[in-house]
Amino acid sequence: MPNYKWLVEVEAARQAEGDKPSASAVYRHIAAKDGYPSLDFSTLYESFEKAVAKFPNNDCLGKREKNEKGEVGPFVFKNYAQVHKEVQGIASALAKWGVTPGQRVGVFGANCPEWMTAMQACNRMSYHCVPLYDSLGENAIEYIVNHSESVAAFVASEKLPALAKALPKTKATLKVVVYWGAGNEEAVKAAKDLGYTVHSFAEALEVGAASPAEPVPPKPEDLCTIMYTSGTTGDPKGVLLTHRAVVAAVVTSRSYIQHNNVDIGPSDRMLSYLPLAHIFDRVTEEWFLSIGAAVGYWQGDVLKLVEDIAALKPSLFIGVPRVFDRIYTRIIGQINAAGGLKKALFNWGFNRKLHYLRNGYSQNKAAPFFDKLVFSKIAARLGGKVKAVVSGGAPLAPHVEDFLRVTMCAPVVQGYGLTETSAASFIACADVMAHAATVGPPTPMVEFRLESVPDMNCDALDAKQPKGEVLIRSPMNFNGYYKAQDKTDEVLEKDGWFHSGDIAILTESGAIKIVDRKKNIFKLSQGEYVAVEALESTYKKTSVVEQVWVYGNSFESCLVAVVVPSKDVITAWAKEHGVSGEYEKGLLEDPKVNAHVLAELTRVAKEDKLKGYEIVKAIALDAVQFSVEEDLMTPSFKLRRPQLQTKYQKKIDDMYAVLKKAEAAKPARD
């Protein structure tokens, strides 16, 4: 076995049906070589109760209140004792309305204190919380309510109309609706006319206070949530997660900071803006609540996110690549626009600090002069008190990670996990540049192996570069998909191994690097396989690209792409090169602009030493970003490729037609 510093081998390579092994050895984090870490609580109910008893006066859940003019003020927090009282009230109200242990309760709306209060009420009474969200498709609310058999639903006022639209088709199961916020008179009337019991959140608290109910503590093996995931096709799948699984994720979060000397404690804060309906944010919030720390909720407007960050000054900032791509593009654009001395100073400091980081210096010792002079001003955009930055959900482009590691004045790491593994499966070690562009080793509650995928030339036993599908076994793993044993059997083996569908390489540092999906590979007409996600990561290295989707199929010999350019970068380039016109109807339709963007893609492709067939030969430009609302991205911002193909099929056909016409016009060779 190679000397993987952060790994320990706990099981030999697995044999295939024949004599040849098909999968690598089993590895754990070296800190878990003698067993998994543990905590003094075994359910999320116990976790919150212990935090309330220990930290009753600590800030717990907060938000920014609006005045009569619609202006928001500073964050206002309720302490743990106050939130606990509201949790008791909501739990008692649900019991009063006939909800019994083991039944499902939906929650629908943007992250806010009411969302978390409702979820903690579910934990208190052994109800199963079911996040609802309409970004999974037009009929998603109706589907999830009926499929999960939810009997009650909490909903934000702004989502009441969307819920009301589904209510005529959910009467067989759903009985009670509780809304928070100002309400919506028309939607409330529609729900009541259909026979639903409808209450405001304040009314629910009053009902619970008048009829207090004793808690019904769950057992570790009981479900705490059914979390519906967004596949690229088909209906959402309901992932069954127990209290034991999510508690294990909390354990691994706390163990990680302990082993990486990141000081997160009761006085710290996190900003909740990634959807609570996703496991990444859910686990992080449960972790913060377990240590008596505070959670501040954003306003729900992405355009005001920077204001919320500045107001809260979080200690931990978690995000997804799309968020960090925007930060990178905006700041680099401002630096390029400033030009002159400012640009030269930034570039000098950036290259100097990156050099020392790559030579083993910790981030706070690599370039302290430039940190104080230049980078602290950039880090201040995250509030100035961030102790760690964590990216998850999808691979972070290497150039963006380098940028963040240099400018954030705090450790920056990537993590990896799925809803099925309670998110926290792998994470890079803080201040270890050997883990840059990887998702690090397994967390202390995980063991993993790589399995060969011959069709993709992935050999898990390659001595130089093991590569294969990531298989995960852990107390954090899910129990299966609700009412879908066939889909469960496709990915979950009887001995607990979960097939992630993600392809990774095992690096010399003992980290894994996700390089593709088993399903995101296709063959070109000449027989060459293309791993498309890796190519898109390369193409996003140029600042001219905001988003890119690469397409090819087995009937074509080359790749094409749809690109959403960076408006600021394109506008600046056009001005410099004398290209005029409105952005959408002028510049993006100008052949010179198309040629420039294609040239930039070709340049970074050659810099990354892509093969000839991996370089896109034609592009179409679009001013409108791929979005969740348009069903072109999943809620975790992964591309929905079938939907993208449907939208851009005409442009794809046109690009290939032009390429074939140009090929046919070439002089024949002897």
C-alpha positions as CSV (number, residue, x, y, z in Angstrom):
1,M,0.0,0.0,0.0
2,P,1.3,3.5,-0.8
3,N,2.0,5.8,2.1
4,Y,-1.3,7.7,2.2
5,K,-0.7,10.0,5.1
6,W,-4.3,10.5,6.2
7,L,-5.6,7.0,5.5
8,V,-5.4,3.6,7.2
9,E,-6.3,0.4,5.4
10,V,-8.9,-1.7,7.3
11,E,-9.8,-4.3,4.7
12,A,-8.2,-6.0,1.8
13,A,-9.1,-5.4,-1.9
14,R,-12.5,-7.0,-2.8
15,Q,-12.6,-9.9,-5.2
16,A,-14.8,-10.0,-8.2
17,E,-16.8,-13.1,-9.2
18,G,-13.6,-14.4,-10.8
19,D,-10.1,-14.3,-9.4
20,K,-9.3,-10.7,-10.1
21,P,-10.1,-8.0,-7.5
22,S,-12.7,-5.5,-8.7
23,A,-12.4,-2.9,-5.9
24,S,-9.6,-1.3,-3.9
25,A,-8.9,-1.9,-0.2
26,V,-11.2,-0.3,2.4
27,Y,-9.8,3.0,3.8
28,R,-10.6,5.1,6.9
29,H,-9.3,8.3,8.2
30,I,-6.3,7.6,10.4
31,A,-8.0,9.2,13.4
32,A,-10.7,6.4,13.2
33,K,-8.3,3.5,12.9
34,D,-9.4,2.1,16.2
35,G,-13.1,3.0,15.8
36,Y,-15.5,5.8,15.2
37,P,-15.7,8.8,17.5
38,S,-18.9,9.2,19.7
39,L,-20.9,11.9,21.5
40,D,-23.0,12.1,24.6
41,F,-26.3,12.2,22.6
42,S,-27.8,9.7,20.2
43,T,-30.7,11.7,18.6
44,L,-31.3,15.2,17.4
45,Y,-33.9,15.7,20.1
46,E,-31.3,14.8,22.8
47,S,-28.8,17.2,21.1
48,F,-31.1,20.2,21.3
49,E,-32.3,19.4,24.8
50,K,-28.7,19.2,26.1
51,A,-27.8,22.5,24.3
52,V,-30.8,24.3,25.9
53,A,-29.9,23.0,29.3
54,K,-26.2,24.1,28.9
55,F,-26.6,27.3,27.0
56,P,-30.1,28.7,27.8
57,N,-29.1,32.4,27.4
58,N,-26.9,32.0,24.3
59,D,-28.1,33.4,21.0
60,C,-29.9,30.6,19.1
61,L,-31.9,31.6,16.0
62,G,-31.9,35.1,14.5
63,K,-33.1,37.1,11.6
64,R,-33.2,40.7,10.4
65,E,-36.5,42.5,11.2
66,K,-38.0,45.1,8.8
67,N,-39.4,48.4,9.8
68,E,-42.5,50.2,8.3
69,K,-40.5,51.4,5.4
70,G,-39.3,47.9,4.5
71,E,-35.7,48.6,5.7
72,V,-33.9,45.8,7.5
73,G,-32.1,46.3,10.7
74,P,-29.4,44.3,12.5
75,F,-29.9,40.6,13.3
76,V,-32.2,40.0,16.3
77,F,-31.8,36.7,18.1
78,K,-34.0,34.5,20.4
79,N,-31.9,32.6,22.9
80,Y,-32.0,28.8,23.4
81,A,-34.6,29.0,26.2
82,Q,-36.9,31.1,24.1
83,V,-36.6,28.9,21.0
84,H,-37.1,25.8,23.2
85,K,-40.4,27.2,24.5
86,E,-41.6,27.8,20.9
87,V,-40.5,24.3,19.9
88,Q,-42.6,22.9,22.8
89,G,-45.5,25.1,21.6
90,I,-45.4,23.9,18.0
91,A,-44.9,20.3,19.0
92,S,-47.9,20.5,21.4
93,A,-50.1,22.1,18.8
94,L,-49.4,19.3,16.3
95,A,-50.2,16.7,18.9
96,K,-53.4,18.6,19.7
97,W,-54.4,18.4,16.0
98,G,-54.0,14.7,16.0
99,V,-50.5,14.2,14.5
100,T,-49.1,11.0,16.0
101,P,-45.5,9.7,16.3
102,G,-44.1,8.3,13.0
103,Q,-46.3,10.6,10.8
104,R,-44.8,13.1,8.3
105,V,-44.8,16.9,8.6
106,G,-43.8,19.0,5.6
107,V,-42.0,22.3,5.7
108,F,-42.0,24.7,2.7
109,G,-40.3,28.0,2.4
110,A,-37.0,29.9,2.6
111,N,-34.7,29.3,5.6
112,C,-35.9,31.1,8.7
113,P,-36.3,30.5,12.4
114,E,-39.8,29.1,11.9
115,W,-38.4,26.5,9.6
116,M,-35.9,25.3,12.2
117,T,-38.5,25.5,15.0
118,A,-40.9,23.3,13.1
119,M,-38.1,20.8,12.5
120,Q,-37.1,20.7,16.1
121,A,-40.8,20.2,17.0
122,C,-40.8,17.1,14.7
123,N,-37.6,15.8,16.5
124,R,-39.4,16.3,19.9
125,M,-42.4,14.3,19.0
126,S,-40.9,11.6,16.8
127,Y,-42.5,13.0,13.6
128,H,-40.6,12.7,10.3
129,C,-39.8,16.1,8.8
130,V,-40.3,16.3,5.0
131,P,-38.8,19.3,3.3
132,L,-41.0,20.6,0.4
133,Y,-39.7,22.6,-2.5
134,D,-41.2,23.5,-5.8
135,S,-37.8,23.7,-7.6
136,L,-38.1,20.0,-8.2
137,G,-40.7,20.5,-10.9
138,E,-44.2,21.9,-11.4
139,N,-46.0,19.1,-9.6
140,A,-43.3,18.5,-7.0
141,I,-45.3,19.7,-3.9
142,E,-48.3,17.6,-4.8
143,Y,-46.0,14.6,-5.5
144,I,-43.9,14.9,-2.3
145,V,-46.9,15.5,0.0
146,N,-48.8,12.5,-1.4
147,H,-45.8,10.2,-1.7
148,S,-44.6,10.9,1.8
149,E,-48.2,10.9,3.2
150,S,-47.6,14.1,5.0
151,V,-50.5,15.0,7.4
152,A,-49.4,18.6,8.2
153,A,-47.4,21.3,6.4
154,F,-45.7,24.4,7.6
155,V,-45.4,27.0,4.8
156,A,-44.0,30.5,4.3
157,S,-46.6,33.1,3.4
158,E,-44.9,33.7,0.0
159,K,-45.2,30.0,-0.8
160,L,-48.9,29.7,0.3
161,P,-50.2,30.2,-3.3
162,A,-47.9,27.4,-4.6
163,L,-49.1,25.1,-1.8
164,A,-52.8,26.1,-2.4
165,K,-52.4,25.1,-6.0
166,A,-51.5,21.5,-4.9
167,L,-54.1,21.2,-2.1
168,P,-57.0,20.0,-4.3
169,K,-54.9,16.8,-5.0
170,T,-53.5,16.3,-1.5
171,K,-56.7,15.9,0.4
172,A,-56.3,12.2,1.0
173,T,-53.4,12.7,3.3
174,L,-52.8,16.4,4.2
175,K,-55.1,17.8,6.9
176,V,-53.4,20.8,8.6
177,V,-51.6,23.9,7.2
178,V,-49.6,26.3,9.4
179,Y,-48.2,29.4,7.8
180,W,-45.6,31.9,9.0
181,G,-45.4,35.5,7.9
182,A,-48.1,38.0,6.9
183,G,-50.3,35.3,5.3
184,N,-52.2,35.3,2.0
185,E,-55.9,35.9,2.4
186,E,-56.9,34.3,-0.9
187,A,-54.7,31.2,-0.5
188,V,-55.9,30.7,3.1
189,K,-59.5,30.9,2.0
190,A,-58.9,28.4,-0.8
191,A,-57.4,26.0,1.7
192,K,-60.2,26.4,4.2
193,D,-62.8,26.0,1.4
194,L,-61.2,22.6,0.6
195,G,-61.7,21.5,4.2
196,Y,-58.1,22.1,5.5
197,T,-57.4,23.3,9.1
198,V,-55.4,26.5,8.6
199,H,-53.5,28.4,11.3
200,S,-50.9,31.1,11.5
201,F,-47.6,30.2,13.3
202,A,-48.6,32.5,16.2
203,E,-52.0,30.7,16.5
204,A,-50.2,27.4,16.6
205,L,-48.0,28.7,19.5
206,E,-51.1,29.7,21.4
207,V,-52.8,26.3,20.8
208,G,-49.7,24.6,22.0
209,A,-49.3,26.8,25.1
210,A,-52.9,26.0,26.1
211,S,-52.5,22.3,25.6
212,P,-48.9,21.3,26.5
213,A,-47.9,17.8,25.4
214,E,-45.2,15.6,26.8
215,P,-42.3,14.9,24.4
216,V,-42.2,11.5,22.6
217,P,-38.4,11.1,22.3
218,P,-37.3,9.2,19.2
219,K,-34.8,6.3,19.2
220,P,-31.6,6.5,17.3
221,E,-32.9,4.1,14.6
222,D,-36.1,6.1,14.1
223,L,-36.4,8.2,10.9
224,C,-35.9,12.0,11.4
225,T,-36.5,13.0,7.8
226,I,-37.4,12.0,4.4
227,M,-35.4,14.2,2.1
228,Y,-36.4,14.2,-1.5
229,T,-33.5,14.5,-3.9
230,S,-33.5,16.0,-7.4
231,G,-32.4,13.6,-10.0
232,T,-31.8,14.8,-13.6
233,T,-34.8,12.8,-14.8
234,G,-37.9,11.1,-13.2
235,D,-39.7,11.7,-10.0
236,P,-37.8,12.8,-6.9
237,K,-36.5,10.0,-4.6
238,G,-37.3,10.1,-0.9
239,V,-34.1,9.5,1.0
240,L,-34.7,7.9,4.4
241,L,-32.4,9.3,7.1
242,T,-32.4,8.3,10.7
243,H,-31.5,10.2,13.8
244,R,-28.4,8.0,14.1
245,A,-27.3,9.0,10.6
246,V,-27.7,12.8,11.1
247,V,-26.2,12.6,14.6
248,A,-23.2,10.8,13.0
249,A,-22.8,13.7,10.6
250,V,-22.8,16.1,13.5
251,V,-20.2,13.9,15.2
252,T,-18.0,14.0,12.2
253,S,-18.3,17.8,11.9
254,R,-17.2,18.3,15.5
255,S,-14.4,15.7,15.1
256,Y,-13.1,17.5,11.9
257,I,-12.7,20.9,13.6
258,Q,-11.0,19.2,16.5
259,H,-8.4,17.5,14.3
260,N,-7.9,20.6,12.1
261,N,-7.5,23.2,14.9
262,V,-10.5,25.3,13.7
263,D,-11.9,26.9,16.8
264,I,-15.7,26.8,16.4
265,G,-17.6,27.2,19.7
266,P,-20.7,28.6,21.5
267,S,-19.8,32.2,20.7
268,D,-19.7,31.6,16.9
269,R,-22.3,32.2,14.2
270,M,-23.2,30.8,10.8
271,L,-25.3,32.3,8.1
272,S,-28.1,30.0,6.9
273,Y,-28.8,30.7,3.2
274,L,-28.2,27.4,1.4
275,P,-31.5,25.5,1.4
276,L,-32.5,23.8,4.7
277,A,-34.3,21.4,2.4
278,H,-30.8,20.1,1.5
279,I,-28.7,17.9,3.8
280,F,-25.5,20.1,3.6
281,D,-27.1,23.1,5.4
282,R,-29.3,20.9,7.7
283,V,-26.3,19.1,9.1
284,T,-24.3,22.3,9.6
285,E,-27.2,23.9,11.5
286,E,-27.7,20.9,13.7
287,W,-24.0,20.9,14.4
288,F,-24.0,24.6,15.4
289,L,-27.1,24.1,17.6
290,S,-25.4,21.1,19.3
291,I,-22.6,23.3,20.6
292,G,-24.7,26.3,21.7
293,A,-23.7,28.5,18.7
294,A,-26.0,30.8,16.8
295,V,-27.7,30.5,13.4
296,G,-28.6,33.7,11.5
297,Y,-31.1,33.5,8.6
298,W,-30.7,35.5,5.4
299,Q,-33.5,37.7,4.0
300,G,-34.1,35.2,1.2
301,D,-32.8,37.5,-1.5
302,V,-29.6,36.5,-3.3
303,L,-29.0,40.2,-4.2
304,K,-28.9,41.0,-0.5
305,L,-26.7,38.1,0.6
306,V,-23.6,40.3,0.9
307,E,-25.5,42.7,3.2
308,D,-26.6,39.8,5.4
309,I,-23.0,38.5,5.6
310,A,-21.8,41.9,6.6
311,A,-24.5,42.2,9.3
312,L,-24.0,38.8,10.8
313,K,-20.2,38.4,10.5
314,P,-20.3,34.6,10.5
315,S,-17.5,32.4,11.8
316,L,-18.1,29.7,9.2
317,F,-19.1,30.3,5.6
318,I,-20.4,27.3,3.6
319,G,-21.2,27.6,0.0
320,V,-21.5,25.9,-3.4
321,P,-19.3,26.5,-6.4
322,R,-21.8,28.7,-8.1
323,V,-21.6,31.2,-5.1
324,F,-17.8,31.1,-5.1
325,D,-17.6,31.5,-8.9
326,R,-19.6,34.7,-8.6
327,I,-17.4,36.0,-5.9
328,Y,-14.3,35.2,-8.0
329,T,-15.7,36.7,-11.2
330,R,-16.9,39.9,-9.5
331,I,-13.6,40.6,-7.7
332,I,-11.3,39.7,-10.6
333,G,-13.5,42.0,-12.8
334,Q,-13.1,44.9,-10.3
335,I,-9.3,44.3,-10.1
336,N,-8.9,44.2,-13.9
337,A,-11.0,47.3,-14.2
338,A,-8.9,49.1,-11.7
339,G,-5.7,48.3,-13.6
340,G,-2.4,50.0,-13.0
341,L,-0.8,49.9,-9.6
342,K,-3.8,48.2,-7.8
343,K,-3.8,45.3,-10.3
344,A,0.0,45.0,-10.2
345,L,0.0,44.9,-6.4
346,F,-2.8,42.4,-6.2
347,N,-1.1,40.1,-8.8
348,W,2.3,40.4,-7.0
349,G,0.8,39.6,-3.6
350,F,-1.4,36.8,-5.0
351,N,1.5,35.0,-6.7
352,R,3.7,35.4,-3.7
353,K,1.2,34.0,-1.2
354,L,0.2,31.1,-3.5
355,H,3.9,30.3,-3.9
356,Y,4.4,30.0,-0.2
357,L,1.1,28.1,0.4
358,R,2.3,25.5,-2.2
359,N,5.6,25.3,-0.3
360,G,3.9,24.3,3.0
361,Y,3.3,27.6,4.8
362,S,0.0,28.0,6.6
363,Q,-2.4,30.6,5.2
364,N,-1.8,33.1,8.0
365,K,2.0,32.9,7.6
366,A,2.3,32.7,3.8
367,A,2.1,36.5,3.2
368,P,1.0,38.4,6.3
369,F,2.0,41.8,4.8
370,F,-0.3,41.3,1.8
371,D,-3.0,39.8,4.0
372,K,-3.1,43.1,5.9
373,L,-2.6,45.4,2.9
374,V,-4.7,43.7,0.2
375,F,-6.5,40.4,1.0
376,S,-8.1,41.4,4.3
377,K,-10.2,43.9,2.3
378,I,-11.5,41.0,0.2
379,A,-12.0,38.8,3.2
380,A,-14.1,41.6,4.7
381,R,-16.8,40.8,2.1
382,L,-17.5,37.7,4.2
383,G,-17.8,39.7,7.4
384,G,-14.1,39.7,8.4
385,K,-14.5,37.0,11.1
386,V,-14.6,33.9,9.0
387,K,-12.5,31.0,10.6
388,A,-13.1,28.6,7.7
389,V,-14.7,28.5,4.3
390,V,-16.2,25.2,3.0
391,S,-17.4,24.5,-0.5
392,G,-19.6,21.5,-1.3
393,G,-22.2,20.3,-3.7
394,A,-20.0,20.0,-6.8
395,P,-16.3,20.3,-7.6
396,L,-14.8,23.8,-7.2
397,A,-12.7,24.9,-10.2
398,P,-9.0,24.8,-9.2
399,H,-8.4,28.5,-10.1
400,V,-11.3,29.6,-8.0
401,E,-10.1,27.5,-5.1
402,D,-6.6,29.0,-5.4
403,F,-8.2,32.5,-5.4
404,L,-10.2,31.7,-2.2
405,R,-7.2,30.2,-0.4
406,V,-5.2,33.3,-1.1
407,T,-7.8,36.0,-0.5
408,M,-10.1,34.7,2.3
409,C,-7.5,34.9,5.1
410,A,-8.8,31.7,6.5
411,P,-8.6,27.9,5.6
412,V,-10.5,27.1,2.5
413,V,-11.5,23.5,1.9
414,Q,-13.7,21.4,-0.3
415,G,-16.0,18.7,1.0
416,Y,-18.0,15.9,-0.6
417,G,-21.1,13.9,0.3
418,L,-24.6,13.1,-0.9
419,T,-28.0,13.2,0.7
420,E,-27.7,9.5,0.9
421,T,-24.6,9.8,3.1
422,S,-25.8,12.8,5.2
423,A,-23.4,15.1,3.3
424,A,-20.3,14.9,5.4
425,S,-18.3,12.0,3.8
426,F,-15.0,13.6,2.8
427,I,-13.3,17.0,3.5
428,A,-9.9,18.4,2.8
429,C,-7.6,19.1,5.7
430,A,-7.2,22.8,6.6
431,D,-4.0,24.4,5.5
432,V,-2.8,21.3,3.5
433,M,-2.1,22.5,0.0
434,A,-1.6,18.8,-1.1
435,H,-5.4,18.6,-0.7
436,A,-6.1,21.5,-3.1
437,A,-8.4,20.6,-5.9
438,T,-9.5,17.5,-4.0
439,V,-12.3,16.8,-1.4
440,G,-9.7,15.4,1.0
441,P,-9.7,12.1,2.9
442,P,-12.8,10.5,4.5
443,T,-14.2,12.0,7.6
444,P,-13.7,10.0,10.8
445,M,-17.2,8.3,10.5
446,V,-16.6,7.0,7.0
447,E,-14.9,4.1,5.3
448,F,-14.6,4.0,1.5
449,R,-13.2,2.0,-1.4
450,L,-12.9,2.6,-5.2
451,E,-14.5,0.1,-7.6
452,S,-13.2,-0.3,-11.1
453,V,-15.3,0.9,-14.1
454,P,-13.8,-0.8,-17.2
455,D,-16.0,1.1,-19.7
456,M,-14.5,4.4,-18.4
457,N,-10.9,3.0,-18.2
458,C,-11.1,3.3,-14.4
459,D,-8.9,0.8,-12.6
460,A,-9.3,1.0,-8.8
461,L,-6.1,-1.1,-8.4
462,D,-3.8,0.9,-10.6
463,A,-0.6,1.3,-8.6
464,K,0.2,4.7,-10.0
465,Q,-3.2,6.3,-10.0
466,P,-6.2,4.3,-8.5
467,K,-9.4,5.5,-10.1
468,G,-13.0,4.2,-9.9
469,E,-16.5,4.7,-8.5
470,V,-16.6,5.9,-4.9
471,L,-18.3,3.4,-2.6
472,I,-19.1,4.6,1.0
473,R,-20.0,2.7,4.1
474,S,-20.8,4.7,7.2
475,P,-23.2,5.2,10.2
476,M,-24.3,8.3,8.2
477,N,-25.7,6.3,5.3
478,F,-29.4,6.3,4.5
479,N,-31.7,3.4,5.0
480,G,-33.0,3.4,1.4
481,Y,-35.4,5.3,-0.9
482,Y,-39.0,5.5,0.4
483,K,-41.3,3.2,-1.5
484,A,-38.6,2.4,-4.0
485,Q,-36.9,-0.8,-3.1
486,D,-35.8,-1.3,-6.8
487,K,-33.9,2.0,-6.8
488,T,-32.5,1.2,-3.3
489,D,-31.2,-2.1,-4.5
490,E,-29.4,-0.4,-7.5
491,V,-27.2,1.6,-5.2
492,L,-27.1,0.0,-1.7
493,E,-25.5,-3.3,-1.1
494,K,-26.7,-5.7,1.6
495,D,-23.4,-5.2,3.6
496,G,-24.0,-1.4,3.7
497,W,-21.9,-0.2,0.7
498,F,-23.4,2.7,-1.1
499,H,-22.6,3.3,-4.8
500,S,-22.2,7.0,-5.2
501,G,-22.1,7.0,-9.0
502,D,-19.2,9.5,-8.7
503,I,-15.8,8.7,-10.3
504,A,-12.7,9.7,-8.3
505,I,-9.0,9.3,-8.2
506,L,-7.0,8.6,-5.1
507,T,-4.1,11.0,-4.8
508,E,-0.7,10.5,-3.2
509,S,-1.8,12.7,-0.3
510,G,-4.5,10.3,0.7
511,A,-7.3,12.5,-0.7
512,I,-9.8,11.7,-3.4
513,K,-10.6,14.0,-6.3
514,I,-14.0,13.7,-8.0
515,V,-13.5,13.8,-11.7
516,D,-16.8,12.6,-13.2
517,R,-20.1,10.9,-12.9
518,K,-20.7,7.4,-14.3
519,K,-23.7,8.7,-16.1
520,N,-22.0,11.8,-17.4
521,I,-19.8,10.0,-20.0
522,F,-20.5,9.6,-23.7
523,K,-18.8,8.3,-26.7
524,L,-18.1,10.3,-29.8
525,S,-18.5,8.8,-33.3
526,Q,-14.8,7.8,-33.5
527,G,-15.1,5.7,-30.3
528,E,-13.5,8.2,-27.9
529,Y,-15.0,8.5,-24.4
530,V,-15.6,12.0,-23.1
531,A,-15.8,12.8,-19.3
532,V,-17.8,16.0,-19.7
533,E,-17.7,17.4,-16.1
534,A,-13.9,17.6,-16.1
535,L,-14.0,19.5,-19.4
536,E,-16.5,22.0,-18.1
537,S,-14.3,22.6,-15.1
538,T,-11.5,23.4,-17.4
539,Y,-13.5,25.8,-19.6
540,K,-14.7,27.7,-16.5
541,K,-11.1,28.7,-15.9
542,T,-11.4,31.6,-18.2
543,S,-13.1,34.7,-16.7
544,V,-15.1,35.2,-19.9
545,V,-17.3,32.2,-18.9
546,E,-20.1,32.4,-16.3
547,Q,-21.6,29.0,-17.1
548,V,-20.9,26.4,-19.7
549,W,-22.6,23.2,-20.9
550,V,-20.6,20.9,-23.2
551,Y,-22.5,18.5,-25.5
552,G,-21.6,15.6,-27.7
553,N,-23.0,12.2,-28.8
554,S,-22.0,9.0,-30.6
555,F,-23.2,10.3,-34.0
556,E,-20.9,13.3,-34.0
557,S,-17.1,13.5,-34.1
558,C,-16.6,16.7,-32.0
559,L,-18.0,18.7,-29.1
560,V,-20.1,21.8,-29.0
561,A,-21.1,24.0,-26.1
562,V,-23.6,26.6,-24.9
563,V,-21.9,29.4,-22.9
564,V,-23.4,32.0,-20.7
565,P,-20.6,34.6,-20.7
566,S,-19.7,37.1,-18.0
567,K,-21.5,40.3,-19.0
568,D,-18.9,42.6,-17.4
569,V,-16.0,40.8,-19.1
570,I,-17.6,40.7,-22.5
571,T,-18.7,44.4,-22.3
572,A,-15.2,45.5,-21.4
573,W,-13.6,43.4,-24.2
574,A,-16.0,44.7,-26.7
575,K,-15.3,48.3,-25.7
576,E,-11.6,47.7,-26.0
577,H,-11.9,46.2,-29.4
578,G,-14.4,48.6,-30.9
579,V,-17.3,46.2,-31.0
580,S,-20.6,48.0,-30.4
581,G,-24.2,47.1,-29.7
582,E,-26.5,46.2,-26.9
583,Y,-25.4,43.2,-24.9
584,E,-28.0,40.6,-25.6
585,K,-29.2,41.5,-29.1
586,G,-25.9,43.0,-30.3
587,L,-22.7,41.8,-28.7
588,L,-23.8,38.2,-28.1
589,E,-24.9,37.9,-31.8
590,D,-21.7,39.4,-33.1
591,P,-19.4,36.8,-34.8
592,K,-16.3,38.6,-33.3
593,V,-17.6,38.0,-29.8
594,N,-18.4,34.4,-30.5
595,A,-14.9,33.9,-32.0
596,H,-13.3,35.6,-28.9
597,V,-15.1,33.4,-26.4
598,L,-14.3,30.2,-28.5
599,A,-10.7,31.3,-28.6
600,E,-10.6,31.7,-24.8
601,L,-12.1,28.2,-24.4
602,T,-9.5,26.8,-26.8
603,R,-6.7,28.6,-24.9
604,V,-7.6,27.1,-21.5
605,A,-8.2,23.7,-23.1
606,K,-4.6,23.7,-24.5
607,E,-3.2,25.0,-21.2
608,D,-4.8,22.0,-19.5
609,K,-3.5,19.7,-22.2
610,L,-6.9,18.5,-23.3
611,K,-6.9,16.1,-26.2
612,G,-8.0,17.4,-29.6
613,Y,-11.5,15.7,-29.4
614,E,-12.1,17.3,-26.0
615,I,-11.8,20.8,-27.4
616,V,-15.2,22.3,-28.3
617,K,-15.4,23.3,-32.0
618,A,-18.4,25.6,-31.9
619,I,-20.3,27.5,-29.3
620,A,-23.7,29.3,-28.9
621,L,-23.9,32.2,-26.5
622,D,-26.9,32.9,-24.2
623,A,-27.4,35.9,-21.9
624,V,-29.8,34.1,-19.6
625,Q,-28.2,31.9,-16.9
626,F,-29.1,28.3,-16.5
627,S,-31.3,28.2,-13.4
628,V,-33.2,26.0,-11.0
629,E,-36.4,27.9,-11.8
630,E,-36.0,27.0,-15.5
631,D,-35.4,23.4,-14.6
632,L,-31.9,23.5,-16.1
633,M,-30.1,23.0,-12.8
634,T,-30.9,20.9,-9.7
635,P,-31.4,22.8,-6.4
636,S,-27.8,22.0,-5.6
637,F,-26.8,23.6,-8.9
638,K,-25.8,20.6,-10.9
639,L,-26.6,20.8,-14.6
640,R,-29.7,18.9,-15.8
641,R,-28.3,17.7,-19.1
642,P,-31.5,16.2,-20.7
643,Q,-33.4,19.5,-20.0
644,L,-30.5,21.6,-21.4
645,Q,-30.5,19.5,-24.5
646,T,-34.2,20.0,-24.9
647,K,-33.9,23.7,-24.6
648,Y,-30.9,24.1,-26.9
649,Q,-31.5,21.3,-29.4
650,K,-32.0,23.8,-32.3
651,K,-28.8,25.6,-31.5
652,I,-27.0,22.2,-31.2
653,D,-28.3,21.2,-34.6
654,D,-27.3,24.5,-36.1
655,M,-23.8,24.3,-34.8
656,Y,-23.2,20.8,-36.1
657,A,-24.7,21.9,-39.5
658,V,-22.3,24.8,-39.8
659,L,-19.4,22.6,-38.8
660,K,-20.3,19.9,-41.4
661,K,-20.7,22.5,-44.1
662,A,-17.3,24.0,-43.3
663,E,-15.8,20.5,-43.3
664,A,-17.4,19.7,-46.7
665,A,-16.1,22.9,-48.2
666,K,-12.5,21.9,-47.4
667,P,-10.4,20.8,-50.5
668,A,-10.2,17.1,-50.9
669,R,-6.9,15.5,-49.9
670,D,-5.0,13.2,-52.3
